[in-house]
Amino acid sequence: MTSWILESGPAGSVVLRNPDGKSLSVSARVETSAGWESGPWIAGAGGWVQRLPSGILRLESESDASGAELRLSWYHTGSAERFLRFEWRLSARGEEAGRLWIPGPWWPSTYVRPGALAEELPSRTFWGHNAPDAGWGLAVFGEAGRFHSIRPAFLADSSLRFGLEWDGGIMTFKWSDDRARVSAIGDLISSTPLLVALDPDLDTAIRRAQTSVVAEGTPAWPAEAVILEAYPAFYPGGISGLTDRLDEYRDIGFNTIYLMPHWLGGYMPIDFRQMDPAAGSADDLRRLMTEARRRGMRVLFDLVIHGLSPESDWVQDCPDLFAREADGSLMRHPTWKSVSTDWGSPAYRREMADLAAWHAQEFGFFGYRVDAAGFKGPNWDPANLRPAGEMGTLSPMVVEEMRRAMQEVEPEAIMLNEIFGPGFFPHVDASHDNQTEAVPFFLEELAAGRVRGGDYAEHLRMLKLLLPAGHVRVFYGRNHDASWFYRFGGYTPQFMALEAVHAWVGVPEVFGGDPNHGPSPDDRPGVWETYRRIFAARPGSVAGDWEVLDLADAHPDLIGVRRDSVVIVNAGHGEVDIDWPVRLTEVHRLDALEAPDAERLRLPPGGILTGRLS
């Protein structure tokens, strides 16, 4: 069979041609401390070469009939002292690309409707989620019987951003591959390989990117969790006010409390072991833990590892815990502006492991929800002898060492990670799905008529293809960040319909509310009642298999998920009145009290129906 081949293209470019003759244009450049450098490709022994002021960039490939593996290497010959990154660009003409799928999470600025045509992306350009910490870096494009997939083959310290451009009829996929090193003349630095494959069906193309494994030793209870996210500052009386509402929350169906920061400094930590007076005292926290256990509830603490406040004693007393710029000054986190902790520092990881063991011993908690552990920049400290990029890519190791330390005290303790990429799966017990803004944004697009409910169903179906069997996924429609960094459109029928779907797909998480950014569930008693019905009807555990039902022919706004029972929702804004091809038994409406007709589905906007297929 014919293999993929690299051949000369126009104006010194290189083309990757697949066995059926279709081609992708391949370009690459490097960034050093001297800036970006690129040039024309020249055919050389064993690959294609660019001669740059700082060194030599080489492109090589291994291939067979099913796919090709592309690799870049940079040989340092110039005067640059720091190597920053490779950038890949693979381009195809829109008419050859066909339809496009970007499986995984999205931001409002990076959403691509599943199966969108290139023409639907006028003048679109974006950089999306990092991989493997927050996504897969996977692009699939093609048409019936011919689907290309392009994905990175992650290395131990990989950190890539995936991007997309559509300009002048050309679709370009981009990967920015951070390989930060302090380099010397004669050094050889290799890129993360890119894997390009051709498959006969979409599912196979997506499934190629599922290479992760789940963490060992995860207890059974996370698959049975129903999580309430609660911020002590939003309750009169702080933690005591939350404790006083435990009976109410348990009656709704919650069995797990994710407690937002209670320590001094909150999301800009000053001292993890000192209570924020606005939240309450240490005795108030112990009472919450005791009362929760008495009701069969578990409590998770929030955890911030991206950095600390400049006011923290750690900044002055423990300088080896933090990253530095090339001039020796303390580095600030690129997003949160905290003093950036060095995840590559063994001393930092020991401190955090000690903290995890202390929290388990002192308060008897059941683990952490880990905030903002996404990869960050390199540590250019001149005294740092480790690879500079380790500082920003070893957050999974921080989490892993904390997990081991707390499980020595409380074997049932878990790590729930806010970041949702495959790089964390072997190190955490559960992870969130959806970027903070994803559901509010999708509902806005739905109301504007730019997407249909079935597009969200396809997102969930693709996600399932990417997840390793047994990984616990936590789903929410709104968390605290939705209002802080985007906007929340309220508990509309369509929002509650998606929340019902989330409760079947994975572990549901519900935000208790923010009095400063309403509305909150307390503002409308009917909201809590709908959640109560959803939680009572959903499967008791999400440990088993599930599937997204194919309801596209029935109606484009229907979403259906089957476990041992079925949930079907109308995510649209019009009534759905269709004949259901398979008889449902034990049918219930969760959005209304009237009994539905099992022979005929008639769902209002946001309607939620459960039953069993027979």
BELKAPE-V134031 format. One record per residue. N is the residue number from 1. RES is the residue in three letters. SS is DSSP state (@ for helix, = for strand, . for the rest). D_CENTER is the distance of its C-alpha to the mean C-alpha in Angstrom with 2 decimals. Layout:
N,RES,SS,D_CENTER
N,RES,SS,D_CENTER
This chain:
1,MET,.,38.16
2,THR,.,37.28
3,SER,.,34.49
4,TRP,.,32.23
5,ILE,=,34.06
6,LEU,=,33.63
7,GLU,=,36.51
8,SER,=,37.86
9,GLY,.,36.80
10,PRO,@,38.43
11,ALA,@,39.08
12,GLY,@,37.99
13,SER,.,34.58
14,VAL,=,33.26
15,VAL,=,32.38
16,LEU,=,30.56
17,ARG,=,32.44
18,ASN,.,31.41
19,PRO,.,34.08
20,ASP,.,34.67
21,GLY,.,35.38
22,LYS,.,32.33
23,SER,=,31.19
24,LEU,=,28.34
25,SER,=,29.36
26,VAL,=,27.91
27,SER,=,28.04
28,ALA,=,26.78
29,ARG,=,27.56
30,VAL,=,27.15
31,GLU,=,26.86
32,THR,=,29.02
33,SER,.,30.46
34,ALA,.,33.01
35,GLY,=,30.51
36,TRP,=,29.29
37,GLU,=,31.61
38,SER,.,32.06
39,GLY,.,35.04
40,PRO,.,36.45
41,TRP,.,35.89
42,ILE,=,39.02
43,ALA,=,39.58
44,GLY,=,40.18
45,ALA,.,40.79
46,GLY,.,37.72
47,GLY,=,35.46
48,TRP,=,35.24
49,VAL,=,35.79
50,GLN,=,35.41
51,ARG,=,37.69
52,LEU,.,36.17
53,PRO,.,37.85
54,SER,.,35.66
55,GLY,=,35.72
56,ILE,=,35.34
57,LEU,=,32.20
58,ARG,=,32.38
59,LEU,=,30.51
60,GLU,=,31.06
61,SER,=,30.13
62,GLU,=,30.63
63,SER,=,30.68
64,ASP,.,32.09
65,ALA,.,32.34
66,SER,.,28.78
67,GLY,=,26.94
68,ALA,=,27.02
69,GLU,=,25.44
70,LEU,=,25.73
71,ARG,=,26.03
72,LEU,=,27.00
73,SER,=,29.09
74,TRP,=,30.67
75,TYR,=,34.01
76,HIS,=,35.01
77,THR,.,38.56
78,GLY,.,38.54
79,SER,.,38.41
80,ALA,.,34.72
81,GLU,.,33.65
82,ARG,=,29.85
83,PHE,=,27.67
84,LEU,=,24.35
85,ARG,=,22.59
86,PHE,=,23.14
87,GLU,=,22.17
88,TRP,=,22.26
89,ARG,=,23.27
90,LEU,=,23.99
91,SER,=,25.78
92,ALA,=,27.32
93,ARG,=,29.61
94,GLY,@,28.22
95,GLU,@,30.84
96,GLU,@,29.97
97,ALA,@,26.18
98,GLY,.,26.50
99,ARG,=,23.44
100,LEU,=,19.85
101,TRP,=,16.54
102,ILE,.,13.10
103,PRO,.,10.98
104,GLY,.,7.28
105,PRO,.,5.64
106,TRP,.,8.32
107,TRP,.,10.40
108,PRO,@,14.01
109,SER,@,15.32
110,THR,@,13.31
111,TYR,.,13.67
112,VAL,.,15.76
113,ARG,.,17.45
114,PRO,.,17.38
115,GLY,.,20.64
116,ALA,=,21.53
117,LEU,=,24.57
118,ALA,@,24.62
119,GLU,@,27.22
120,GLU,@,24.74
121,LEU,.,23.09
122,PRO,.,26.08
123,SER,.,25.72
124,ARG,.,21.94
125,THR,=,20.42
126,PHE,=,17.05
127,TRP,=,14.78
128,GLY,=,11.13
129,HIS,=,7.93
130,ASN,=,9.00
131,ALA,=,9.15
132,PRO,.,9.13
133,ASP,.,7.28
134,ALA,.,4.12
135,GLY,.,5.39
136,TRP,.,8.84
137,GLY,.,11.21
138,LEU,.,13.02
139,ALA,=,15.69
140,VAL,=,18.23
141,PHE,=,21.44
142,GLY,=,24.83
143,GLU,=,27.05
144,ALA,.,28.68
145,GLY,.,29.50
146,ARG,=,27.92
147,PHE,=,24.19
148,HIS,=,23.03
149,SER,=,19.71
150,ILE,=,18.76
151,ARG,=,16.20
152,PRO,=,16.35
153,ALA,=,17.85
154,PHE,.,16.09
155,LEU,.,18.60
156,ALA,.,18.57
157,ASP,.,17.80
158,SER,.,15.94
159,SER,.,14.02
160,LEU,=,13.75
161,ARG,=,12.90
162,PHE,=,13.29
163,GLY,=,15.65
164,LEU,=,18.07
165,GLU,=,21.64
166,TRP,=,24.20
167,ASP,=,27.66
168,GLY,.,31.11
169,GLY,.,30.18
170,ILE,=,28.10
171,MET,=,24.42
172,THR,=,22.93
173,PHE,=,19.68
174,LYS,=,18.90
175,TRP,=,17.23
176,SER,=,17.86
177,ASP,=,18.25
178,ASP,=,18.84
179,ARG,=,21.55
180,ALA,=,23.19
181,ARG,=,26.58
182,VAL,=,29.95
183,SER,.,32.02
184,ALA,.,35.72
185,ILE,.,38.01
186,GLY,.,37.73
187,ASP,.,34.05
188,LEU,=,32.05
189,ILE,=,28.27
190,SER,=,26.26
191,SER,.,23.10
192,THR,.,20.18
193,PRO,=,21.68
194,LEU,=,20.65
195,LEU,=,21.27
196,VAL,=,22.78
197,ALA,=,23.86
198,LEU,=,25.85
199,ASP,=,25.58
200,PRO,.,27.63
201,ASP,.,24.89
202,LEU,@,21.38
203,ASP,@,20.07
204,THR,@,21.41
205,ALA,@,19.90
206,ILE,@,16.31
207,ARG,@,17.07
208,ARG,.,18.12
209,ALA,.,14.61
210,GLN,.,14.27
211,THR,.,15.73
212,SER,.,14.02
213,VAL,.,15.93
214,VAL,.,15.41
215,ALA,.,16.75
216,GLU,.,20.47
217,GLY,.,22.19
218,THR,.,19.74
219,PRO,.,22.15
220,ALA,.,22.59
221,TRP,@,22.05
222,PRO,@,18.23
223,ALA,@,18.56
224,GLU,@,21.24
225,ALA,.,19.64
226,VAL,.,19.79
227,ILE,=,18.30
228,LEU,=,19.83
229,GLU,=,18.24
230,ALA,=,21.36
231,TYR,.,22.35
232,PRO,@,25.87
233,ALA,@,26.88
234,PHE,@,26.67
235,TYR,.,29.21
236,PRO,.,32.94
237,GLY,.,33.89
238,GLY,.,30.40
239,ILE,@,29.50
240,SER,@,32.91
241,GLY,@,32.22
242,LEU,@,29.03
243,THR,@,31.07
244,ASP,.,33.70
245,ARG,.,31.33
246,LEU,@,30.08
247,ASP,@,32.58
248,GLU,@,31.42
249,TYR,@,27.73
250,ARG,@,28.71
251,ASP,@,30.83
252,ILE,@,27.99
253,GLY,.,26.16
254,PHE,.,23.84
255,ASN,.,24.14
256,THR,=,21.52
257,ILE,=,21.34
258,TYR,=,18.41
259,LEU,=,20.63
260,MET,.,19.44
261,PRO,.,21.27
262,HIS,.,24.92
263,TRP,=,25.88
264,LEU,=,27.72
265,GLY,.,25.71
266,GLY,.,22.66
267,TYR,.,19.54
268,MET,.,21.99
269,PRO,.,23.36
270,ILE,.,27.08
271,ASP,=,27.84
272,PHE,=,25.60
273,ARG,=,28.86
274,GLN,=,30.55
275,MET,=,30.06
276,ASP,.,29.62
277,PRO,.,32.97
278,ALA,.,31.45
279,ALA,.,29.38
280,GLY,.,32.42
281,SER,.,33.95
282,ALA,@,33.03
283,ASP,@,35.39
284,ASP,@,33.55
285,LEU,@,30.33
286,ARG,@,32.32
287,ARG,@,33.77
288,LEU,@,30.38
289,MET,@,29.41
290,THR,@,32.81
291,GLU,@,32.84
292,ALA,@,29.37
293,ARG,@,30.45
294,ARG,@,33.66
295,ARG,.,31.84
296,GLY,.,29.61
297,MET,.,26.54
298,ARG,=,24.20
299,VAL,=,22.84
300,LEU,=,19.69
301,PHE,=,19.91
302,ASP,=,17.40
303,LEU,=,17.03
304,VAL,=,16.72
305,ILE,.,16.86
306,HIS,.,16.36
307,GLY,=,20.07
308,LEU,=,23.11
309,SER,.,25.54
310,PRO,.,28.54
311,GLU,.,30.61
312,SER,.,29.37
313,ASP,@,32.12
314,TRP,@,29.75
315,VAL,@,29.74
316,GLN,@,33.52
317,ASP,@,34.16
318,CYS,.,31.50
319,PRO,@,31.13
320,ASP,@,29.81
321,LEU,@,26.48
322,PHE,=,25.48
323,ALA,.,24.81
324,ARG,=,27.46
325,GLU,.,28.25
326,ALA,.,30.81
327,ASP,.,33.57
328,GLY,.,32.72
329,SER,.,31.45
330,LEU,=,28.49
331,MET,.,25.19
332,ARG,=,23.16
333,HIS,.,19.36
334,PRO,.,18.64
335,THR,.,16.81
336,TRP,.,18.14
337,LYS,.,21.51
338,SER,.,21.87
339,VAL,=,23.90
340,SER,=,21.38
341,THR,=,21.48
342,ASP,.,21.94
343,TRP,.,19.57
344,GLY,.,22.01
345,SER,.,24.87
346,PRO,@,26.23
347,ALA,@,27.86
348,TYR,@,24.68
349,ARG,@,23.09
350,ARG,@,26.42
351,GLU,@,26.48
352,MET,@,23.08
353,ALA,@,24.09
354,ASP,@,27.33
355,LEU,@,25.62
356,ALA,@,23.64
357,ALA,@,26.96
358,TRP,@,28.77
359,HIS,@,26.51
360,ALA,@,26.98
361,GLN,@,30.72
362,GLU,@,31.39
363,PHE,@,29.55
364,GLY,.,28.68
365,PHE,.,25.04
366,PHE,.,22.55
367,GLY,=,19.77
368,TYR,=,17.02
369,ARG,=,13.87
370,VAL,=,12.55
371,ASP,=,11.95
372,ALA,.,10.63
373,ALA,.,10.69
374,GLY,.,9.19
375,PHE,.,11.94
376,LYS,.,15.04
377,GLY,.,18.47
378,PRO,.,21.32
379,ASN,.,24.13
380,TRP,.,27.32
381,ASP,.,29.63
382,PRO,.,32.90
383,ALA,.,33.42
384,ASN,.,30.15
385,LEU,.,31.16
386,ARG,.,27.72
387,PRO,.,25.69
388,ALA,.,24.43
389,GLY,.,20.86
390,GLU,@,20.46
391,MET,@,20.23
392,GLY,@,16.86
393,THR,@,15.27
394,LEU,.,16.56
395,SER,@,14.37
396,PRO,@,13.70
397,MET,@,17.51
398,VAL,@,17.91
399,VAL,@,15.86
400,GLU,@,17.81
401,GLU,@,21.12
402,MET,@,20.62
403,ARG,@,19.72
404,ARG,@,22.93
405,ALA,@,25.00
406,MET,@,24.28
407,GLN,@,24.63
408,GLU,@,28.06
409,VAL,@,29.02
410,GLU,.,27.10
411,PRO,.,26.13
412,GLU,.,24.21
413,ALA,.,21.82
414,ILE,=,18.09
415,MET,=,14.92
416,LEU,=,12.13
417,ASN,=,9.12
418,GLU,.,7.36
419,ILE,.,4.74
420,PHE,.,2.93
421,GLY,.,4.79
422,PRO,.,8.39
423,GLY,.,10.11
424,PHE,.,9.78
425,PHE,.,10.85
426,PRO,.,14.51
427,HIS,.,14.53
428,VAL,.,13.06
429,ASP,.,14.41
430,ALA,=,11.60
431,SER,=,7.99
432,HIS,=,6.82
433,ASP,.,5.82
434,ASN,.,6.22
435,GLN,.,6.48
436,THR,.,9.72
437,GLU,.,11.98
438,ALA,@,10.89
439,VAL,@,13.54
440,PRO,@,16.24
441,PHE,@,16.02
442,PHE,@,16.22
443,LEU,@,19.18
444,GLU,@,20.85
445,GLU,@,20.66
446,LEU,@,22.00
447,ALA,@,24.85
448,ALA,.,25.68
449,GLY,.,25.99
450,ARG,.,23.57
451,VAL,.,21.41
452,ARG,.,22.40
453,GLY,@,21.04
454,GLY,@,20.99
455,ASP,@,18.35
456,TYR,@,15.87
457,ALA,@,17.33
458,GLU,@,16.74
459,HIS,@,13.01
460,LEU,@,13.02
461,ARG,@,15.47
462,MET,@,13.64
463,LEU,@,10.55
464,LYS,@,13.29
465,LEU,@,14.71
466,LEU,@,11.77
467,LEU,.,11.49
468,PRO,.,14.25
469,ALA,.,16.91
470,GLY,.,16.94
471,HIS,.,13.37
472,VAL,=,13.08
473,ARG,=,10.33
474,VAL,=,10.85
475,PHE,=,11.05
476,TYR,.,12.53
477,GLY,.,14.14
478,ARG,.,14.87
479,ASN,.,14.30
480,HIS,@,16.33
481,ASP,@,14.43
482,ALA,@,15.08
483,SER,@,18.71
484,TRP,@,18.51
485,PHE,@,16.55
486,TYR,.,17.06
487,ARG,.,19.38
488,PHE,.,19.78
489,GLY,.,22.29
490,GLY,.,23.45
491,TYR,.,23.69
492,THR,.,24.99
493,PRO,@,25.83
494,GLN,@,23.01
495,PHE,@,20.44
496,MET,@,21.99
497,ALA,@,22.01
498,LEU,@,18.24
499,GLU,@,18.13
500,ALA,@,20.53
501,VAL,@,18.40
502,HIS,@,15.43
503,ALA,@,18.11
504,TRP,@,19.06
505,VAL,@,15.79
506,GLY,.,14.50
507,VAL,=,15.25
508,PRO,=,15.91
509,GLU,=,15.39
510,VAL,=,17.76
511,PHE,=,18.44
512,GLY,.,22.11
513,GLY,.,22.75
514,ASP,.,23.60
515,PRO,.,27.32
516,ASN,.,26.81
517,HIS,.,24.32
518,GLY,.,25.52
519,PRO,.,25.79
520,SER,.,25.05
521,PRO,@,25.56
522,ASP,@,28.86
523,ASP,@,30.17
524,ARG,.,30.53
525,PRO,@,31.66
526,GLY,@,30.86
527,VAL,@,27.11
528,TRP,@,27.35
529,GLU,@,29.73
530,THR,@,27.38
531,TYR,@,24.66
532,ARG,@,27.45
533,ARG,@,28.36
534,ILE,@,24.85
535,PHE,@,24.39
536,ALA,@,27.93
537,ALA,@,27.50
538,ARG,.,24.15
539,PRO,.,24.28
540,GLY,.,24.70
541,SER,.,22.14
542,VAL,.,19.11
543,ALA,.,20.08
544,GLY,.,21.72
545,ASP,.,20.86
546,TRP,.,20.06
547,GLU,=,20.35
548,VAL,=,19.89
549,LEU,.,23.49
550,ASP,.,24.80
551,LEU,.,26.38
552,ALA,.,26.42
553,ASP,.,30.19
554,ALA,.,30.77
555,HIS,.,29.07
556,PRO,.,26.17
557,ASP,.,24.86
558,LEU,=,24.85
559,ILE,=,21.83
560,GLY,=,22.78
561,VAL,=,21.20
562,ARG,=,23.42
563,ARG,.,23.46
564,ASP,.,26.93
565,SER,.,27.20
566,VAL,=,26.03
567,VAL,=,24.52
568,ILE,=,25.30
569,VAL,=,24.58
570,ASN,=,25.90
571,ALA,.,23.14
572,GLY,.,25.70
573,HIS,.,28.45
574,GLY,.,31.41
575,GLU,.,33.02
576,VAL,=,32.34
577,ASP,=,35.50
578,ILE,=,35.32
579,ASP,=,36.95
580,TRP,.,34.68
581,PRO,.,35.54
582,VAL,.,35.00
583,ARG,.,36.64
584,LEU,=,34.58
585,THR,=,36.03
586,GLU,=,35.47
587,VAL,=,34.13
588,HIS,=,33.01
589,ARG,=,31.82
590,LEU,.,29.38
591,ASP,.,29.76
592,ALA,.,33.58
593,LEU,.,36.45
594,GLU,.,38.41
595,ALA,.,38.35
596,PRO,.,36.93
597,ASP,.,38.78
598,ALA,.,37.46
599,GLU,.,39.23
600,ARG,=,37.75
601,LEU,=,34.36
602,ARG,=,34.89
603,LEU,=,31.90
604,PRO,.,31.95
605,PRO,.,29.05
606,GLY,.,26.29
607,GLY,.,28.34
608,ILE,=,26.89
609,LEU,=,28.80
610,THR,=,28.55
611,GLY,=,30.83
612,ARG,=,31.36
613,LEU,=,32.07
614,SER,.,35.54
